[in-house]
Amino acid sequence: MSNYPKYLMESPIGIQGDFVIPPKTAIEAGLGRLSQQNGWGVENSKPIEQGGIPPFRNDFNGVLLLLSQLVYWYQQGGIMRYSATIDYEIENEVFQNGTKYRCVSPNGPSSTKVAPGSDRTVWKNIDITVPAGAVMPFYNVTLGGSDNRRPIFGALLKPMRVGFFVTEEVMAAAD
């Protein structure tokens, strides 16, 4: 059975509502507010009669908007842009200057920041486009024909007596 989602989002949640994007720290958020590092504080778990503070509606809207924007972006096939403020692990993929890269060595603010496109030992270009003028290697290709200048492509290659390779189809046609 497939794990493909049965329902897809038609919009990020609360996009037109009032919201507060949770700040990173509880100090920035303030007493009784949601933060990214701490979530809800202890004061939000106490009954109001015992000095507890009820959670704020626009904090809920903010965290739902924050998360649903990411889900909606990925649902549409989105890939995040590179940011020097994020630590990247091996196999993470990003866009930088219109090119898609895959991280092959951990990097970021916690170690050494390396921008995609600047060091091939850290970021591998995995974009399907080839820049104009780029020389790309061909595999499973040999030169043939009467002038020995025509490429012959194929996965099923057989050696010929003259020292180059041709496909099964060429061999059959020659017989």
C-alpha positions as a printed Julia matrix, in Angstrom:
175×3 Matrix{Float64}:
  0.0    0.0     0.0
  1.27   3.45   -0.9
  2.06   6.07    1.71
  1.19   8.81   -0.78
 -1.0   11.4     1.0
 -4.73  10.93    0.5
 -5.34  14.65    0.93
 -3.19  17.5    -0.34
 -3.11  21.08    0.9
 -4.84  23.69   -1.23
 -3.2   26.55    0.65
 -0.89  27.14    3.61
 -2.97  27.26    6.81
 -3.86  30.74    8.05
 -2.28  32.58    5.13
 -4.85  35.37    5.44
 -5.32  35.18    9.21
 -3.62  37.0    12.04
 -0.52  35.2    13.25
  2.75  35.56   15.12
  5.67  33.53   13.79
  7.27  31.98   16.88
 10.65  33.56   17.64
 13.67  31.35   18.26
 14.0   31.79   22.05
 11.56  31.96   24.95
 13.11  35.29   25.99
 12.25  36.78   22.58
  8.74  35.28   22.73
  7.86  36.5    26.19
  5.98  34.93   29.08
  3.22  32.54   27.98
  4.17  32.69   24.3
  5.36  29.98   21.94
  9.05  29.83   20.96
 10.87  27.58   18.48
 13.39  26.33   21.05
 11.07  25.76   24.03
  7.61  25.39   22.52
  5.01  26.31   25.12
  6.26  27.24   28.59
  5.34  25.64   31.93
  2.95  28.54   32.58
  0.81  27.33   29.66
  0.27  23.92   31.3
 -1.07  25.28   34.61
 -4.77  25.93   35.2
 -5.67  29.6    34.92
 -6.8   29.58   38.58
 -3.24  28.61   39.58
 -1.61  31.42   37.58
 -1.47  29.63   34.25
 -1.58  31.5    30.96
 -3.76  30.18   28.14
 -2.0   29.79   24.78
 -2.54  32.61   22.3
 -4.57  31.92   19.17
 -2.23  33.85   16.89
  0.7   31.75   18.19
 -1.17  28.64   16.98
 -1.86  30.36   13.66
  1.81  31.32   13.38
  3.21  27.85   13.95
  0.6   26.29   11.63
  1.43  28.85    8.94
  5.18  28.31    9.36
  4.91  24.51    9.06
  2.21  24.43    6.38
  4.16  26.83    4.13
  7.01  24.31    4.08
  4.67  21.37    3.48
  2.87  23.25    0.7
  6.21  24.21   -0.92
  7.46  20.6    -0.87
  4.08  19.33   -2.1
  4.57  21.54   -5.16
  8.02  19.98   -5.75
  9.94  22.87   -4.2
 13.61  22.7    -3.26
 14.99  25.15   -0.73
 17.52  27.84   -1.65
 20.96  27.74   -0.06
 21.36  29.73    3.15
 24.65  30.41    4.92
 22.76  30.28    8.25
 21.83  26.57    7.98
 23.96  23.51    8.72
 23.81  21.04    5.82
 24.19  17.27    6.08
 25.33  14.85    3.39
 22.57  14.31    0.76
 20.82  17.66    1.47
 19.83  19.39   -1.78
 19.55  23.12   -2.45
 19.29  25.66   -5.25
 21.98  28.3    -5.63
 22.01  30.8    -8.51
 19.59  28.66  -10.53
 21.58  25.44  -10.16
 20.7   22.41   -8.04
 23.41  21.05   -5.71
 23.74  18.04   -3.39
 25.83  18.27   -0.22
 28.64  15.69   -0.16
 30.4   16.96    2.99
 28.75  18.48    6.09
 29.1   22.26    6.25
 27.47  25.38    7.65
 27.79  27.82   10.54
 28.64  25.04   13.04
 31.68  24.0    10.99
 32.97  25.6     7.78
 30.59  27.52    5.54
 31.03  26.54    1.91
 28.64  27.97   -0.67
 27.45  25.66   -3.46
 29.47  26.06   -6.64
 32.64  27.09   -4.84
 34.07  23.67   -3.85
 33.22  20.4    -5.6
 34.37  18.35   -2.62
 31.54  19.88   -0.55
 28.72  20.48   -3.08
 28.04  18.39   -6.2
 26.24  20.02   -9.13
 23.29  17.72   -9.86
 21.43  20.01  -12.21
 20.22  18.29  -15.36
 21.14  21.28  -17.47
 24.6   21.55  -18.98
 26.17  25.02  -19.28
 26.9   26.18  -22.82
 30.33  25.05  -23.97
 30.7   22.39  -21.27
 32.53  19.24  -22.31
 30.59  16.2   -21.12
 31.98  12.65  -21.28
 30.1    9.97  -23.19
 30.05   6.42  -21.9
 29.55   3.31  -24.0
 30.34   5.21  -27.22
 32.99   4.51  -29.81
 33.93   6.0   -33.15
 33.14   4.1   -36.34
 31.88   4.39  -39.86
 33.91   4.57  -43.07
 35.85   7.61  -41.86
 36.1    6.4   -38.23
 34.61   9.72  -37.02
 30.97   8.85  -36.38
 29.9    8.05  -32.8
 28.29   4.65  -32.32
 26.09   4.51  -29.2
 24.92   1.3   -27.55
 24.81  -0.85  -24.48
 25.39  -4.18  -26.27
 28.81  -3.79  -27.83
 30.87  -6.45  -29.6
 34.49  -6.1   -30.67
 35.12  -6.18  -34.41
 38.31  -7.39  -36.06
 39.26  -3.86  -37.11
 39.59  -2.76  -33.48
 36.49  -0.72  -32.69
 33.06  -1.54  -31.28
 29.66  -1.62  -32.95
 26.18  -2.43  -31.68
 24.35  -5.74  -32.16
 22.09  -4.02  -34.68
 25.02  -2.92  -36.85
 26.46  -6.43  -36.72
 23.11  -7.9   -37.83
 22.79  -5.36  -40.66
 26.32  -6.16  -41.89
 25.52  -9.87  -42.25
